[in-house]
Amino acid sequence: MSVLLWLVLVTAPRAPAAQAVLITTPRGETSVPVTTERGSAAVAAPRLGPPLGLTVALDGSRVNVGLSGVVFVFQLGAPFVRAGGVVYGLVGEPYVARDTVFLPLHWLADCVPRAVGGRYRWEPAPGGDTGRLVELPIASAVTATPPSTPSTAPVLPPSPASAPNPITGLRQRHGVVIDPGHGGVDPGNPGRYFPSGLVEKDITLAIGRLLRAELTRRAIVATLTRSTDTLIDLTDRGALCKAACDLFVSIHVNAMPDGRRADRVSGVETYFLSDAKTEDQQRVAQMENEAISFETGTSSVATGPLGFILRDLQVNEYLRESAQLAQLVQDSAARIHPGGGRGVQQAGFTVLTTARRPAILVETGFATNRTDGAFLASSLGQHKIASAIADGIVAYLLELERKRAVAPPARGR
């Protein structure tokens, strides 16, 4: 399969021949022309293969790209790439068109120099549209940059206080990672009362997209772990929430096991990561964690005693904040839900263990309840739940700014 690199431009695309990426290696230089694909610029990778020694393998929704001994693992439709246990966020999402894989150029310009230690340097062209990738004649071992521990995770300083946003009252820039649960070969629960053959993965993606739109409307930067029907490893989802991310929200649909009361249980409940206290909490966590059985790749989460200690420190650091976030989102969602609220819960969800910020999981209702199922399958219901979750997120971020003691801008006399 041939490979193209997708470039997202901050300026309007120019004529295809006006741009090129220059590949410079000790063996010579190769100019790779940039063309336009789906409204963005693209670079033909058949030209990249010989100078870079690039290898590409497509396995379902997973794309493995080998370069200088490092394997970069992409998920189609997901804005991240994993290399050597490190997860990197991407500007844009990989996709397939006409039997060709397209990858964000941000990977070539930013992730490759960071992951392939000391082997490549990116030199942007004047204007920043394209640039030059330089292979350096270094014979040192190639290793991916290790992930930061919770105690040393890079945290962007708060942005300067400004006039409050007229919609939210927020004064700072904020980022949220939204995780539509399940996807790809993992359908989630079958949705006993979902019409037209819908399953959980369809509902979570629809609500996730609407939540992103709601947050964007309120000037909050929102990123989806998946924007299409694709499977992403549970530990890779939470790992996208670091640095500029303020919080992580995973969206799911609940279900009761078969039994006499299965169709009578309804309502929304919101979880944060902690030990399950009841059998029902344990049941929900086990149901959602079963997504691991669909995964085929190697997890990027740290394992062994050290990994356990790091995760434990991380969870404890944000335990109180996650509980507060869960309460605010739960209160907001319960007000609009036809099944009411079932309260804030806690359990050991794998998807929340790698988020380096406050993290929650919202069970938006029960697919095994006729009223909940109709509500979640409807456009109106999906808009209501997305808007309610956004309201809870804004309430939490306002509290966060108060804790940071954001001062109003000085007024002139």
C-alpha angles and dihedrals in degrees: 000000000000121000132219129187117227118216123199108208125208089206130052114283115262129207112307094243093053094075137052141161114231116214111202119190135158085259094059142279130295125192112211114199119229118226132182120262124176091344093310133088120266136195121212109235099197080081090048095054100071098043095042102030089233119180123194131193124179115205111176106295092345124091119196115198118187121205128164093339095312121110115213112203116205130183116214109247095012123109099226143071129207124215127170094343094311122114117211124193116230135210097234135003131265117246142169125239129167092355089304128118116224120201128186112262086224085077092059094042100043115009099046095055090047098045101038095060113227096340102099138033126193117217112190118219120240106283091027098249097121134345147174130294111210122199108211121215095240120140096193122124116281113235134162118242108263117244118257118255119237091259093053101032109137111254120191113229115250112274116249115279113261139172111306118265107257092227102042108014089232117145101191137060113260135187129207129187113212118200118198102204126242121354141166113028089357106079096177115219115350097240106236092200099034112113128225096026095295118162134192096273090059094051095046092050092049092049091044092055092048091048090052089051091048093051092044089053087055092052094253117136106239126187128188121218086213130012096180138041098287136129119243125184111256094235092050092057098061092039089069089070105084140100105014093016115105099187145354125229122188117196122212143155121234128224136188122223117251112285145108095288097038096107095040098063114091143153143075126288131181125212135201125192115274139104113305112250100191138040090246092054090050090049093054093047092049091049093052095040090057086082086085089075089069095053120102103177133080115271118244094213118111114257136198128040094316093051091049092051093048093049091047091053091047094050093047092048093059100027096105093042092049091050091051092048090049092051095050093047091044093051091050096046094045091059093063101031118105090216094049124223130312094194137242114317136185132215143142104274113176092210090063097049098082100043108112093205136050107307136189139177119217119206096201097197143307122294086198092063119080096218095043092046093053091046095051094043093053125088090229093051093048091050091048095050093045092050092047093051089049090052090053092048092051091049089053093047091050089054089047091054091049089054089051087053095232107197121216116247115274114262122224118242 
